[in-house]
Every structure is written in structure tokens, then in C-alpha cells.
Amino acid sequence: MEIYLMQHGEAHAEDQDPERSLTPGGEDQIRSSGKALKKLGVDVELIVSSPKKRARQTAEIVAGELGYPKEGIAVTEALEPLAPAEDAIAYLGRLGDKGKMLLAGHLPSLGEIASNLMSEGTRVSIHFEMGGVCRIDVEALPTHKGDLCWLLPPAQLRLLAEGK
């Protein structure tokens, strides 16, 4: 099973936009990341998003770049910023046999999910950036024996998208 964890793109400050929509730069950032994922051959069977607007927008943009139907995006509170990692992993486990899935979410929950997938008891720290993606492979869920295959920050994804 391939699990792609993606932090949402740059969003407006809450005092500017209470819903915290993606900024135009954030939209470009995610579009670029989505194009890079396509070039890397990422082909997901499921995209799951936090209900927060910035994460939903991120999921929709990536879905468009990967040719995934936007109406097929699952939304769950288990990917909220402060949701326990165990809740997200249990949710994913209930989805059945999805071989490749992308999760669009937030910090600190994405870091906690990654750590929980790879280790039990010892915290694994992974540095996420807005628009960045990591891939963790697992045999089945739940597990604490996942393998970090790669972690790409948005600057590297942009280079891939631009073919440089």
C-alpha cells in the first residue's frame, strides 16, 4: 500500500480570510506539486482530505492534475490539524483495500500520522512543508512498520514539474 501525505498549500491568514483559502501562490504551488506527482507516475485510487477549505482545495487541485475525479475525494475530520493519528489510520483501514492513497491535510497531524505509520513508541520527526509530499509504504493498516520511500519539498516538486 502506498500512502502519500501532502500538506496543504499556502493559505491566507485567518484575519484576512476566516476560511483560510489557498492564496494564488498556494494554488500555483499545489498545481506544480500535482504536475510533479504526475511526472513521477503517481496514480492514486483514493484521495482523502481534511474538511478545512485549504486542504479540500489542495486535494481538488491535485486530483485535477492526476486525472482523479474530484467528486471521488473523501473528506474526514480524522485529518483535521489536531486529530489523533490513530483516528486517521483507523479511518483509512476502514476504507478497504486501496493500494494507493493521497491524504491532503495539516500539521501537526500529518507528522503524527507519518510517525505512527513508521514507529511505535518512538516519535519519528518528518519535516513537512506546504505543498510538500512524502510517500510511506505499508503492508496493511494499522501498522507501525511503514517504510519512508521519499520526501519531496515543494521546491523540488516545482523543479520536477518544470522539467529542470
C-alpha positions as CSV (number, residue, x, y, z in Angstrom):
1,M,0.0,0.0,0.0
2,E,1.4,3.4,-0.9
3,I,0.3,6.3,1.3
4,Y,1.1,9.9,0.1
5,L,0.9,12.6,2.8
6,M,0.6,16.1,1.5
7,Q,0.5,19.3,3.4
8,H,-2.0,21.9,2.0
9,G,-0.6,24.9,0.1
10,E,0.0,28.4,1.4
11,A,-3.2,29.9,2.8
12,H,-4.5,33.3,3.7
13,A,-4.2,34.4,7.3
14,E,-7.4,33.9,9.3
15,D,-7.9,37.7,9.9
16,Q,-7.9,38.1,6.0
17,D,-10.0,35.1,5.2
18,P,-11.7,33.2,8.1
19,E,-12.0,30.1,5.9
20,R,-8.2,30.3,5.2
21,S,-8.5,29.6,1.4
22,L,-5.3,29.0,-0.6
23,T,-3.6,32.1,-1.8
24,P,-3.0,32.4,-5.5
25,G,0.6,31.4,-4.8
26,G,-0.6,28.5,-2.8
27,E,-2.8,27.3,-5.7
28,D,0.2,27.6,-8.1
29,Q,2.4,25.7,-5.6
30,I,-0.1,22.8,-5.4
31,R,-0.7,22.8,-9.1
32,S,3.1,22.4,-9.6
33,S,3.3,19.7,-6.9
34,G,0.4,17.8,-8.7
35,K,2.2,18.1,-12.0
36,A,5.4,16.7,-10.4
37,L,3.4,13.8,-8.9
38,K,2.0,13.0,-12.4
39,K,5.6,13.0,-13.8
40,L,6.6,10.7,-11.0
41,G,3.9,8.2,-12.1
42,V,1.8,8.6,-9.0
43,D,-1.6,7.2,-9.8
44,V,-3.9,7.1,-6.7
45,E,-7.0,5.0,-6.1
46,L,-8.3,7.4,-3.4
47,I,-7.7,11.0,-2.3
48,V,-8.8,11.9,1.2
49,S,-8.9,15.4,2.6
50,S,-9.5,17.3,5.8
51,P,-12.7,19.3,5.7
52,K,-10.8,22.6,6.1
53,K,-11.1,24.6,2.9
54,R,-7.3,24.9,2.2
55,A,-6.9,21.1,2.4
56,R,-10.0,20.5,0.2
57,Q,-8.7,23.0,-2.4
58,T,-5.3,21.2,-2.3
59,A,-7.0,17.8,-2.8
60,E,-9.1,19.2,-5.7
61,I,-6.1,20.7,-7.5
62,V,-4.0,17.6,-7.2
63,A,-7.0,15.5,-8.3
64,G,-7.2,17.6,-11.4
65,E,-3.5,17.2,-12.2
66,L,-3.6,13.4,-11.6
67,G,-6.9,12.9,-13.5
68,Y,-8.7,11.7,-10.4
69,P,-12.4,12.6,-10.2
70,K,-13.0,15.5,-7.8
71,E,-16.3,14.0,-6.7
72,G,-14.5,10.9,-5.5
73,I,-12.5,12.9,-2.9
74,A,-13.3,11.6,0.6
75,V,-13.5,14.2,3.4
76,T,-12.9,13.3,7.0
77,E,-12.4,15.1,10.3
78,A,-9.7,12.5,11.1
79,L,-7.3,14.6,9.0
80,E,-8.0,17.9,11.0
81,P,-4.9,19.6,12.3
82,L,-5.2,18.3,15.9
83,A,-6.9,15.0,15.2
84,P,-5.1,11.9,16.7
85,A,-3.1,9.9,14.2
86,E,-4.8,6.8,15.4
87,D,-8.1,8.2,14.2
88,A,-6.8,8.8,10.7
89,I,-5.2,5.4,10.4
90,A,-8.3,3.7,11.7
91,Y,-10.4,5.6,9.1
92,L,-8.0,4.6,6.3
93,G,-8.2,1.0,7.5
94,R,-12.0,1.0,7.2
95,L,-11.8,2.1,3.5
96,G,-10.9,-1.4,2.4
97,D,-8.1,-2.4,0.0
98,K,-7.0,0.9,-1.6
99,G,-3.5,0.3,-2.8
100,K,-2.5,3.9,-3.4
101,M,-4.0,6.9,-1.5
102,L,-3.1,10.5,-1.1
103,L,-4.0,12.4,2.1
104,A,-4.3,16.2,2.0
105,G,-4.0,17.7,5.5
106,H,-2.2,19.8,8.0
107,L,0.4,20.0,10.6
108,P,0.8,18.7,13.2
109,S,-1.5,15.7,12.3
110,L,0.4,14.7,9.1
111,G,3.6,14.4,11.0
112,E,1.9,12.4,13.7
113,I,0.3,10.1,11.1
114,A,3.7,9.6,9.4
115,S,5.4,8.8,12.7
116,N,2.7,6.4,13.8
117,L,2.9,4.5,10.5
118,M,6.6,4.0,10.9
119,S,7.2,3.6,14.6
120,E,5.5,2.5,17.8
121,G,6.6,4.3,21.0
122,T,9.4,6.3,19.4
123,R,8.5,9.5,17.6
124,V,9.8,9.9,14.1
125,S,10.1,13.5,13.0
126,I,9.5,14.4,9.4
127,H,9.8,17.9,8.1
128,F,6.7,18.8,6.1
129,E,6.4,22.0,4.1
130,M,3.3,23.5,2.5
131,G,2.8,21.7,-0.8
132,G,5.3,19.0,0.0
133,V,4.7,15.3,-0.2
134,C,6.0,12.1,1.3
135,R,5.4,8.5,0.4
136,I,5.2,5.8,3.0
137,D,4.7,2.2,2.0
138,V,2.9,-0.2,4.4
139,E,1.8,-3.8,4.0
140,A,-1.5,-3.3,5.7
141,L,-3.3,-1.0,8.2
142,P,-2.9,-0.5,11.1
143,T,0.9,-0.7,11.2
144,H,4.0,0.8,12.8
145,K,6.4,-0.8,10.3
146,G,5.9,1.5,7.3
147,D,8.8,2.5,5.1
148,L,9.5,6.1,4.2
149,C,10.2,5.9,0.4
150,W,10.7,9.6,-0.3
151,L,10.0,13.1,0.9
152,L,9.9,16.0,-1.6
153,P,9.5,19.6,-0.5
154,P,7.7,22.0,-2.8
155,A,10.9,23.5,-4.3
156,Q,12.0,20.1,-5.6
157,L,8.5,19.3,-6.8
158,R,8.5,22.5,-8.8
159,L,11.8,21.6,-10.4
160,L,10.3,18.2,-11.4
161,A,7.1,19.8,-12.7
162,E,9.2,22.3,-14.8
163,G,11.4,19.5,-16.2
164,K,14.6,21.0,-14.9
